[in-house]
């Protein structure tokens, strides 16, 4: 896909490993004149894929009011600008604010998706998060914390579903999270705790829900941590109908 002129490419860098970039994401990084990257969350190996002459701007110490004018300025100089986010920019990435700020300046954007941490975690565990007859819903959310969540999306409301629940940005509140979840999930529900999944120093462990807080605190986890709470993580003996000889569909009619 050819990159249009006069726009900012907002690119998902995936969970950490450079070889988990999409081909489009790598293309945008390699062709960038300016790379504004979330250096606190993205591997330097990924930023290093940009050409030597590319201007690299670290954004970990910058506010939105500093980042958006930088992008506007470089685009108006005729430069190809890539705003590089960890994971997928459509999840907890301040995407809307950036697109709106650029649009106000008459600058278009494209968004390049990235693999999210919950997908990398499930893959590392060789686990399917949607098991027939057990759980068919995946919820992506976070603890309320300082910024809060809508009342209809409190952790208590979500936990009532007893779905495969993937919690971002929640390690600092793990004791409160565990207490809330235990009101709805059984104490032995498996919880995958993933720290920097796909990075060289990845730590990934499955513990019972009742040990979620203890295990996190023993590792000193306060950031770059994902929790996947799901009965699917230890499911056995549940077969999908998709490939069952008794199940017919458009491409495999009943014989």
N, C-alpha and C positions, 0 to 999 in steps of 0.2 A: 504493500500500500504506500503510495507516494504521499509524503507529508506536504500539506498545503503551506503557502507562504503566509506571513503576517499573522501567526497565531502562537499560542503557548501550548506546548504538549505537557499535560499533567499525567505523569507516568507512574504506574505501580511497580515497585521494585521487588515485590514478593516478600517472603518471610525472612530472607537472609542469604541463602546460597545463590551465587551468581548463575548457576546452571538451572535455577528455577525461574529465571526471567522468561517472559514470553519473547518470541522472535521480534514482534513489533516493538516491545519495550527496549530490547537491545539495539534495534535499528535507530530508535529515536536518541538513545544515549550516545551512540557512536557518531551520529550526525550533528549533535548539538554544538552550537557556538558558545552557549552559556548553560551551565548546569547548576541549578539551585537545589541543593539536596539536603535531606533531613539527616545530618551526619551523626546525630545521637542514636539513630535507629537503623541506619542502612550501612551495610558493609562497605568499607573503603575499596574493596575489590570491585564492587559494582561501579562506584564513581570513577575508578581507574579505567573503565572501558571507554570513557570519553577520549577524544583526541588530545594529544599533548597541548595543543594551542587553545583548547577549550577553557573558558573562564569558569572556574569552580567556586561557587559561593556556598558556604555552610550556613544553614538556616536555624541551627539549634538555639542561637542567642537572639534571633530576630523576631519581631512581632509581625503580624499580618500587615500593619501599616507601613512596615519597612520592606516586606517581601513584594507586595503588589506593585509599588512604584518602581522597584528594581526591574521587575518583569516588563512593565510598560516601557521603561526607558530603553531596555535592550532590544525589545521588539521594534521600537521606533527607530533604532539604529540599523534596522534591517537584519538583525541577528536571529538565529534559530534558538529559541529558549525552551529548555526542558525543566519542568518543576518535578523533582523526583521524590515520591512518597514511599514510605515503607508499606508493605502489604498491598492492599487494594485501596486506591484513593477514595473509593466510594464508601469506605467504612472508617469513621472517626478520623477523617483527614482534612477537615475544614475546607472541603471541596467547593461547597456552594458559595462561601464568602469570596473565595479567590475568583471563581468564574464570574460572579456579579461585579466584583471590583474591576476585572479586566473588561467586561462587557461595557461598563460605564465609560471606559476609555476607548471604546470602539474596537477592542481586540477580541478576536475569536479564540476558542480553545478546543482542544480535543482531549479526550480522556482515554488513556490506555490502561485496561484492567491489569491487575496483578493477582497472583495466587495469595490467598489469605492464610493466616497462621492456623486457623481451624482445619483447613484442608491439609496443610503440611503435617499437622499433628496427627490427624486421622490416618494419613498415609504412612507416617513413621510407625504407627501402632498396627498397621495392616488391618484397620478397623473400618467397618461400614457403620455409619451413624443412623441409617434408616433400615431397620430390620422388620420384615413383614410380621404382623401380628404382635409386635412389641413396641416399636416406636417409629413413626413416619414423619416426624416434624423436627426440624433443626431451628433453634432460636439463637440468634446472635445478639448479645446485649452486654451490659456492664453494670457494675454497682453504681449507686447514685453518686457517692462521693461529693466533692465540692460543687460540681456543676449540676447535679441532680438529674432526674429523669421524669418524664410525664407521669402523672398519677396512675394512669391506666397501664403503665409499663414498669411498675415497681417490681423488684425481684420476687416479692411474695406473689404477685399476680402471675408472673411468668412461671414460677416454680409449680404452681397448681397444675400446669399442663403435663408435668413430668416428661417433657420432651428431651431430646438431646440439646442440652443448654450449653452454649459456648460463651464464656464470660471474658471479655477483654478488660484491661485497665482496672482490675479489681484486687490485685494482690495486697494493696495497702489496707483493704477493708475485709480481709479474708475471714476473720473471726465472726464478724457480723453476717457476712455472706453465708458461712457454714451454718450458723444458727438459724437463719431464715430458710435455707434449703432443707434442713432437717425437719422442718415442720411439714414438709410435703413429700420428700424423697425418703426411702428407707435408708437407715444408717449405713448399710453395706453397699449402697449404690456406688459403682466405680467412678472415680474422678481422675481424669488425666491432667497432670500438672506439667505444662510445657514451658520451659525457660529457653528463650533464644533458639527456638526450633529451626533446624537446618543450618545453624551456625556451627563452627568447629567446637565450641564449648557448650553445645546443646545439652540440656538436662531434661529428661522426660521420664515420668514415673506415674503409675496408676496406683491409687490408694483408695480405701473406702472413704465415703463422704465424711464419716466421723473423724477421720484423720487429716482432712484437707488442710485445716489451719495449722496443725502441728507440723506436718511435712513442709509446708511453705515457710514457716518460721524457722525450722531447723536449717533450711537452705538460705535463709535471709532474703527471701524474694520480696521485692517491692516494686519492680517494674519489668517490662518485656516478658510478662508471664501471661499465659492463657490457661484457663480452666475449661475442660470439657466434662460435663456431668451427664452421664448417660448410661442406662441399663444395657445399651447396645455394645458397650466396650467388653463385656464378658459373655455376650449372647452366644449360645450354641443350639443347633438343632432347629433353627427357624429357617425354612426354605421359601424363597421367592417363587411365586407362581409363574414368573416370566418365562422360565425355561422348563416348566413342568410339562410332561406329555399330556396331562389332563387339561391344560390351559391353552385354548386356541385364541388367535388374534389375526389381524389383517394379513400378516406375512406367513402365518402358520395356521391355516384353517383346520378345523376338526376333520380327522380322517375317518 
